[in-house]
Amino acid sequence: MGIIDTVSETLQASTESANRGGGKGDGSKGAYWCHDCAERVRDVDVEGDDPPSCPDCGDEMDFERSPASTGCAC
């Protein structure tokens, strides 16, 4: 059962992250997205309170957050 224990331990360790979905500990609350271009800009990389323009198409980007409780942005 050695391999099963190893796989189980690996899977458990991968779901026990102390900082899930909250950025890299830098105060990030989410990111701005351009869904047409699939571009992403983290909120901590944006100056000011206005949504940035997409670097590819120039359209205004949408803000989306990733809940820290589950780590899932879906």
KACORHU-V472164 format. One record per pair of residues at least 12 apart in sequence whose C-alpha atoms are under 8 Angstrom apart, sorted by the first residue. I is the first residue (numbers start at 0). J is the second residue. Records with the same first field share a line. If there is no record, write none. Layout:
# KACORHU-V472164
I->J / J
This chain:
# KACORHU-V472164
18->67
19->67 / 68 / 69 / 70
20->65 / 66 / 67 / 68 / 69 / 70 / 71 / 72
21->65 / 66 / 67 / 70
25->43
26->43
27->41 / 42 / 43
28->42 / 64 / 65
29->41 / 42 / 62 / 63 / 64 / 65
30->42 / 62 / 63 / 64
31->50 / 51 / 60 / 61 / 62 / 63
32->53 / 60 / 61 / 62 / 63
33->53 / 58 / 59 / 60 / 61
36->55 / 56
38->53 / 54 / 55
50->62
